Amino acid sequence: MPSFGAIRAIREAGLRIPEDVSLVSFDDHFYSSFLATPLTAVAQQKEEIGQVAVKMLCDQLAGNGSAAGLSLPTHLNLRDSVREIA
Protein backbone atom coordinates (compact mmCIF):
# COMPACT_ATOMS: atom_id res chain seq x y z
CA MET A 1 0.00 0.00 0.00
CA PRO A 2 1.64 3.28 -1.10
CA SER A 3 0.20 5.05 1.93
CA PHE A 4 2.59 3.11 4.17
CA GLY A 5 5.52 4.71 2.37
CA ALA A 6 3.97 8.14 2.86
CA ILE A 7 3.35 7.45 6.55
CA ARG A 8 6.95 6.33 7.00
CA ALA A 9 8.37 9.35 5.17
CA ILE A 10 6.20 11.73 7.18
CA ARG A 11 7.36 10.17 10.45
CA GLU A 12 11.03 10.12 9.35
CA ALA A 13 10.72 13.85 8.65
CA GLY A 14 9.67 14.32 12.27
CA LEU A 15 6.13 15.25 11.34
CA ARG A 16 2.87 13.98 12.79
CA ILE A 17 -0.37 12.87 11.18
CA PRO A 18 -2.74 14.78 11.27
CA GLU A 19 -1.23 17.54 13.41
CA ASP A 20 1.37 18.52 10.76
CA VAL A 21 0.23 16.66 7.64
CA SER A 22 -3.21 15.40 6.66
CA LEU A 23 -3.15 12.14 4.71
CA VAL A 24 -5.85 10.61 2.49
CA SER A 25 -5.44 7.28 0.73
CA PHE A 26 -7.11 6.27 -2.53
CA ASP A 27 -8.42 2.72 -2.19
CA ASP A 28 -9.70 1.90 1.25
CA HIS A 29 -7.94 -1.24 2.51
CA PHE A 30 -9.60 -3.18 5.30
CA TYR A 31 -6.71 -2.42 7.68
CA SER A 32 -6.81 1.36 7.16
CA SER A 33 -9.05 1.76 10.20
CA PHE A 34 -6.69 -0.32 12.40
CA LEU A 35 -3.56 1.85 12.02
CA ALA A 36 -2.28 3.88 15.00
CA THR A 37 -3.87 6.88 13.27
CA PRO A 38 -6.84 5.49 11.32
CA LEU A 39 -6.39 6.50 7.68
CA THR A 40 -8.98 8.53 5.80
CA ALA A 41 -9.54 6.86 2.44
CA VAL A 42 -11.52 6.96 -0.77
CA ALA A 43 -13.32 3.63 -1.19
CA GLN A 44 -13.85 2.19 -4.66
CA GLN A 45 -16.07 -0.60 -5.96
CA LYS A 46 -13.26 -2.94 -7.10
CA GLU A 47 -15.51 -5.69 -8.44
CA GLU A 48 -17.59 -3.23 -10.45
CA ILE A 49 -14.45 -1.60 -11.85
CA GLY A 50 -13.17 -5.00 -12.96
CA GLN A 51 -16.48 -6.00 -14.54
CA VAL A 52 -16.80 -2.73 -16.43
CA ALA A 53 -13.16 -2.90 -17.59
CA VAL A 54 -13.61 -6.43 -18.97
CA LYS A 55 -16.83 -5.43 -20.75
CA MET A 56 -15.16 -2.37 -22.27
CA LEU A 57 -12.20 -4.47 -23.42
CA CYS A 58 -14.48 -7.09 -25.00
CA ASP A 59 -16.47 -4.34 -26.72
CA GLN A 60 -13.24 -2.79 -28.05
CA LEU A 61 -12.01 -6.15 -29.35
CA ALA A 62 -15.35 -6.73 -31.07
CA GLY A 63 -15.15 -3.29 -32.70
CA ASN A 64 -18.11 -1.97 -30.71
CA GLY A 65 -16.22 0.00 -28.09
CA SER A 66 -15.56 3.67 -27.71
CA ALA A 67 -12.86 5.60 -25.92
CA ALA A 68 -15.45 7.43 -23.83
CA GLY A 69 -14.66 8.17 -20.22
CA LEU A 70 -16.30 6.34 -17.38
CA SER A 71 -17.30 7.44 -13.91
CA LEU A 72 -18.07 5.05 -11.08
CA PRO A 73 -19.19 6.05 -7.58
CA THR A 74 -16.74 6.32 -4.69
CA HIS A 75 -17.12 7.00 -0.99
CA LEU A 76 -14.89 9.00 1.35
CA ASN A 77 -14.34 7.24 4.68
CA LEU A 78 -13.36 10.01 7.07
CA ARG A 79 -11.07 8.87 9.85
CA ASP A 80 -8.40 10.48 12.04
CA SER A 81 -5.62 11.15 9.48
CA VAL A 82 -7.01 14.54 8.42
CA ARG A 83 -7.82 17.69 10.29
CA GLU A 84 -9.48 20.94 9.44
CA ILE A 85 -7.14 23.83 8.70
CA ALA A 86 -8.14 26.88 10.72
C-alpha positions in Angstrom: 0.0 0.0 0.0 1.6 3.3 -1.1 0.2 5.1 1.9 2.6 3.1 4.2 5.5 4.7 2.4 4.0 8.1 2.9 3.3 7.4 6.5 6.9 6.3 7.0 8.4 9.3 5.2 6.2 11.7 7.2 7.4 10.2 10.4 11.0 10.1 9.4 10.7 13.8 8.6 9.7 14.3 12.3 6.1 15.3 11.3 2.9 14.0 12.8 -0.4 12.9 11.2 -2.7 14.8 11.3 -1.2 17.5 13.4 1.4 18.5 10.8 0.2 16.7 7.6 -3.2 15.4 6.7 -3.2 12.1 4.7 -5.8 10.6 2.5 -5.4 7.3 0.7 -7.1 6.3 -2.5 -8.4 2.7 -2.2 -9.7 1.9 1.3 -7.9 -1.2 2.5 -9.6 -3.2 5.3 -6.7 -2.4 7.7 -6.8 1.4 7.2 -9.0 1.8 10.2 -6.7 -0.3 12.4 -3.6 1.9 12.0 -2.3 3.9 15.0 -3.9 6.9 13.3 -6.8 5.5 11.3 -6.4 6.5 7.7 -9.0 8.5 5.8 -9.5 6.9 2.4 -11.5 7.0 -0.8 -13.3 3.6 -1.2 -13.9 2.2 -4.7 -16.1 -0.6 -6.0 -13.3 -2.9 -7.1 -15.5 -5.7 -8.4 -17.6 -3.2 -10.5 -14.4 -1.6 -11.9 -13.2 -5.0 -13.0 -16.5 -6.0 -14.5 -16.8 -2.7 -16.4 -13.2 -2.9 -17.6 -13.6 -6.4 -19.0 -16.8 -5.4 -20.8 -15.2 -2.4 -22.3 -12.2 -4.5 -23.4 -14.5 -7.1 -25.0 -16.5 -4.3 -26.7 -13.2 -2.8 -28.0 -12.0 -6.1 -29.3 -15.4 -6.7 -31.1 -15.1 -3.3 -32.7 -18.1 -2.0 -30.7 -16.2 0.0 -28.1 -15.6 3.7 -27.7 -12.9 5.6 -25.9 -15.4 7.4 -23.8 -14.7 8.2 -20.2 -16.3 6.3 -17.4 -17.3 7.4 -13.9 -18.1 5.1 -11.1 -19.2 6.0 -7.6 -16.7 6.3 -4.7 -17.1 7.0 -1.0 -14.9 9.0 1.4 -14.3 7.2 4.7 -13.4 10.0 7.1 -11.1 8.9 9.9 -8.4 10.5 12.0 -5.6 11.2 9.5 -7.0 14.5 8.4 -7.8 17.7 10.3 -9.5 20.9 9.4 -7.1 23.8 8.7 -8.1 26.9 10.7 
